[in-house]
Amino acid sequence: MNLSIVIPSFDEQESLPELHDWIVKVMTENNFTYEVIFIDDGSKDNSWEVMEQLSLKNKNVKAIKFRRNYGKSPALHVGFEAAQGDVIITMDADLQDSPDEIPGLYKMIINEGFDLVSGWKQKRYDNAVTKNLPSKLYNWTNRKISGIKLHDMNCGLKAYRKKVVKSIEIYGEMHRFIPVMAKAAGFHKIGEKVVQHQPRKYGTSKFGWNRFINGFLDLLTITFLSKFGKRPMHFFGLVGTLLFLLGFGFAFYLGVYKIYCAVSHHPARLLTQRPSFYISLTCMIIGSMMFLAGFLGELILRNSPVRNNYLLDKKLNLD
């Protein structure tokens, strides 16, 4: 099978039939073998009934229904688990992502050897103040922290090689950082393609300002886990050691200075009257706690069932 098209949906009943027909038209024109996987993320409208009708109409349509709204990441996770195509395409159900972009994304994966291709909505039809400007700031921060040079990391229209989506686990709100997770899993050929952004035709946006704050915190989380998830002592131990040495250095200096003043009969304040004494003491305490946190992290990792889970690409003559 050439393509699996994974589409999370929440209260988008008006868009689904039009989106389905558009996808079928593109698939037929390009002679693709395909499957469309709709995920109903606990919709309150009649989205599931529409999906049932589409699956009866088209045997290539599959649908999964959540009992309640869990979010886009869980929806993509179950969609990736069900996908069987050589290339997996993700897109939103609100008709703002154009199915006409699918052949170009597919060729970049198959012919140009990319592991992941992210869409770049260079011209957007969203509100410039509430969505476009924060999005640009958000993507600039992502590029600086992750090192992945994508202009629109949060674009819902993406293409993946099958082994990419089978090698990563999406949870929480980590769907925004799938390129970061893919890079951490060893897939470094990540590209982007300028795609057309459609104005919203039905309904309203389901995302608010909190996604930018939560997204920044999630980026820090995934960056930390990708670098230190299997060696927590390298982070906590290093930071703890530096803080302890800094605090100990200050305390040692104060002690030596106090002895010098006592021997030379120079007047000197009590150590407890000097703010630097408390700063040095605080640094030593925090440093010790960070060091112990590293030990605890190593103990937890040692007993983790996934401590030796490594992503293998190929094996030769091992049987």
C-alpha positions in Angstrom: 0.0 0.0 0.0 1.4 3.4 -1.0 -0.3 5.7 1.5 -2.0 5.9 4.8 -3.7 9.2 5.5 -4.3 9.8 9.2 -6.8 12.5 10.1 -7.7 13.4 13.7 -11.0 15.1 14.0 -12.9 16.9 16.7 -16.4 18.3 15.8 -15.7 18.6 12.1 -18.8 16.9 10.7 -19.3 19.5 7.9 -15.8 19.1 6.6 -15.5 15.3 6.5 -17.5 14.4 3.4 -15.8 17.2 1.3 -12.4 16.2 2.6 -13.0 12.6 1.8 -14.1 13.3 -1.7 -11.1 15.5 -2.3 -8.7 12.9 -1.1 -10.3 10.2 -3.2 -10.0 12.4 -6.3 -6.3 12.9 -5.7 -5.7 9.2 -5.0 -7.5 8.2 -8.2 -5.7 10.8 -10.4 -2.3 9.5 -9.1 -3.2 5.7 -9.1 -2.2 5.4 -5.4 -3.2 2.5 -3.3 -4.3 4.0 0.0 -6.2 4.0 3.2 -7.8 6.9 5.0 -7.9 6.6 8.8 -10.2 9.0 10.6 -9.9 9.3 14.4 -13.0 10.8 16.1 -11.5 12.5 19.2 -14.6 12.4 21.3 -16.7 14.7 19.0 -19.9 16.1 20.4 -21.5 16.5 16.9 -22.3 13.8 14.4 -18.8 13.2 13.2 -18.9 9.5 14.0 -22.0 9.0 12.0 -20.5 10.7 9.0 -17.4 8.5 9.4 -19.5 5.4 9.4 -21.3 6.5 6.2 -18.0 7.2 4.5 -16.6 3.7 5.5 -19.7 2.1 4.0 -19.3 4.1 0.9 -15.5 3.5 0.5 -13.8 0.3 1.7 -10.5 2.2 2.0 -11.9 4.3 4.8 -11.2 3.2 8.4 -12.4 5.0 11.5 -11.5 4.9 15.2 -13.7 6.5 17.9 -12.5 7.7 21.3 -15.0 7.6 24.2 -14.1 11.2 25.1 -11.8 14.0 23.9 -8.1 13.1 24.6 -6.3 15.4 22.2 -4.4 15.4 19.0 -1.4 13.4 20.2 -3.4 10.3 21.4 -5.4 10.5 18.1 -2.2 10.4 16.0 -0.7 7.7 18.2 -3.6 5.3 17.5 -3.6 6.3 13.9 0.1 5.6 13.5 -0.4 2.2 15.2 -3.1 1.3 12.6 -1.4 2.7 9.5 0.0 0.2 7.0 1.1 2.4 4.1 4.7 2.9 3.0 4.2 6.6 3.5 2.0 8.1 6.2 0.4 11.5 5.7 -1.1 13.4 8.6 -3.5 16.3 8.0 -6.2 18.2 9.8 -9.9 17.6 9.2 -10.9 21.3 8.9 -10.0 21.5 5.1 -7.2 24.0 5.8 -4.7 21.4 4.6 -5.0 20.7 0.9 -4.9 17.0 -0.3 -3.5 18.3 -3.6 -0.1 18.5 -1.7 0.0 14.7 -1.0 1.6 13.6 -4.3 4.5 16.1 -3.8 5.0 15.0 -0.2 4.9 11.4 -1.3 7.6 11.9 -3.9 9.9 13.7 -1.4 9.8 10.6 0.8 10.0 7.9 -1.9 12.2 9.6 -4.6 14.3 12.0 -2.6 14.8 9.8 0.5 13.5 12.0 3.2 12.4 10.4 6.5 10.0 13.2 7.3 8.7 16.2 5.4 6.8 18.9 7.2 4.5 21.4 5.4 5.3 25.1 5.5 2.3 27.3 5.3 4.2 30.3 4.0 1.0 32.3 3.3 -1.6 31.9 6.1 -5.2 32.9 6.4 -5.3 33.0 10.2 -5.5 36.1 12.3 -2.2 37.9 12.1 -2.1 39.0 15.7 -3.6 36.1 17.6 -2.1 33.2 15.5 0.5 34.2 12.9 2.8 36.4 15.1 2.8 34.0 18.1 3.4 31.1 15.7 6.4 32.8 14.1 7.9 33.4 17.6 7.1 29.9 18.6 8.8 28.4 15.6 11.8 30.6 16.0 12.2 29.3 19.6 11.8 25.7 18.4 14.5 26.1 15.8 17.0 27.6 18.3 16.4 24.9 20.9 16.0 21.8 18.7 18.4 22.7 16.0 15.9 21.5 13.3 15.5 24.2 10.6 11.8 24.0 10.0 9.7 27.2 9.5 6.4 25.6 10.6 7.0 22.7 12.9 3.4 22.7 14.1 1.9 22.3 10.6 -0.5 19.4 10.7 0.3 18.4 7.1 3.3 16.1 7.2 4.6 13.0 5.5 6.6 10.2 7.2 8.4 7.1 6.2 6.6 4.2 7.8 9.5 3.2 10.1 9.5 6.7 11.5 6.0 6.6 12.9 6.5 3.0 14.2 9.7 4.1 16.1 8.3 7.0 18.1 5.6 7.3 20.8 3.5 10.4 20.9 1.8 11.3 24.2 0.5 14.4 26.0 0.8 17.3 23.5 3.9 16.1 21.9 2.4 16.1 18.4 3.9 19.5 17.9 7.4 18.1 18.2 7.3 14.9 16.1 10.3 16.2 14.1 12.3 16.6 17.3 11.3 13.1 18.4 12.2 11.6 15.0 15.6 13.3 15.2 16.1 11.8 18.7 15.2 8.4 17.3 17.9 8.6 14.6 16.0 10.0 11.6 18.0 13.0 10.5 16.8 13.5 6.9 14.1 16.0 7.7 12.8 18.4 5.1 10.0 20.8 4.4 7.7 21.7 1.6 5.8 24.9 1.0 2.1 24.0 1.0 -1.1 25.8 0.4 -3.1 27.0 3.4 -6.8 27.0 3.0 -9.1 29.5 4.8 -11.4 27.7 7.3 -14.7 26.9 5.7 -16.7 25.4 8.6 -16.6 25.7 12.3 -14.0 27.5 14.5 -10.5 26.8 15.6 -10.1 24.4 18.6 -6.7 25.9 19.7 -6.1 28.8 22.1 -3.2 30.8 23.4 -2.3 28.2 26.0 -0.9 26.0 23.3 2.1 28.3 23.0 3.0 28.2 26.7 2.4 24.4 26.9 4.3 23.9 23.7 7.4 25.7 25.0 7.3 23.6 28.1 6.8 20.4 26.1 9.8 21.4 23.9 12.0 21.6 26.9 10.7 18.3 28.1 11.3 16.4 24.9 14.7 18.1 24.4 15.8 17.0 27.9 14.5 13.5 27.5 16.1 13.0 24.1 19.5 14.0 25.5 19.5 12.7 29.1 16.6 10.2 29.2 19.0 7.3 29.4 21.7 9.0 31.4 20.2 11.3 34.0 23.3 11.4 36.1 25.1 13.2 33.3 22.8 16.2 33.7 21.9 16.2 37.4 25.4 15.1 38.5 27.2 17.8 36.4 24.9 20.6 37.6 25.0 19.4 41.2 28.8 19.1 41.2 29.3 22.6 39.8 26.9 24.1 42.3 28.5 22.3 45.2 32.0 23.3 44.2 30.9 26.9 43.7 29.3 27.0 47.1 32.2 25.2 48.7 34.7 27.6 47.1 32.9 30.6 48.6 32.6 28.9 52.0 36.3 28.0 51.9 37.3 31.6 51.0 35.2 33.0 53.8 36.7 30.5 56.3 40.3 31.3 55.3 39.5 35.1 55.4 38.0 34.7 58.9 41.1 32.9 60.1 43.4 35.5 58.5 41.5 38.3 60.2 41.7 36.5 63.6 45.4 35.9 63.3 46.3 39.4 62.1 43.8 41.0 64.6 41.8 42.7 61.9 38.2 43.4 62.6 35.8 41.1 60.6 32.1 40.5 60.6 30.6 37.2 61.8 30.1 34.7 59.0 26.4 34.6 59.8 26.2 38.3 59.1 27.5 38.0 55.5 25.0 37.2 52.7 27.7 35.4 50.7 27.8 32.7 53.5 24.1 31.9 53.0 24.6 31.9 49.2 27.5 29.4 49.4 25.5 27.3 51.9 22.5 27.3 49.6 24.6 26.3 46.6 26.1 23.4 48.5 22.7 22.2 49.6 21.1 22.5 46.1 24.2 20.9 44.5 23.9 17.9 46.9 20.2 17.5 46.1 20.8 17.7 42.4 23.6 15.0 42.7 21.2 12.8 44.7 18.5 13.3 42.1 20.9 12.0 39.5 21.5 8.9 41.6 17.7 8.4 42.0 17.3 8.8 38.2 19.9 6.1 37.6 18.2 3.8 40.1 14.8 4.3 38.4 16.3 3.8 35.0 18.1 0.6 36.1 14.7 -0.9 37.0 12.9 0.4 33.9 11.7 -2.3 31.5 12.7 0.0 28.5 16.2 0.8 29.6 17.7 -1.3 26.8 15.2 -0.5 24.1 17.3 0.7 21.1 16.0 1.4 17.6 17.7 -1.0 15.2 17.7 -0.1 11.5 19.0 -3.3 9.9 20.6 -6.6 10.9 22.8 -8.9 8.8 23.6 -12.6 9.4 22.6 -12.6 13.0 20.4 -15.7 12.8 
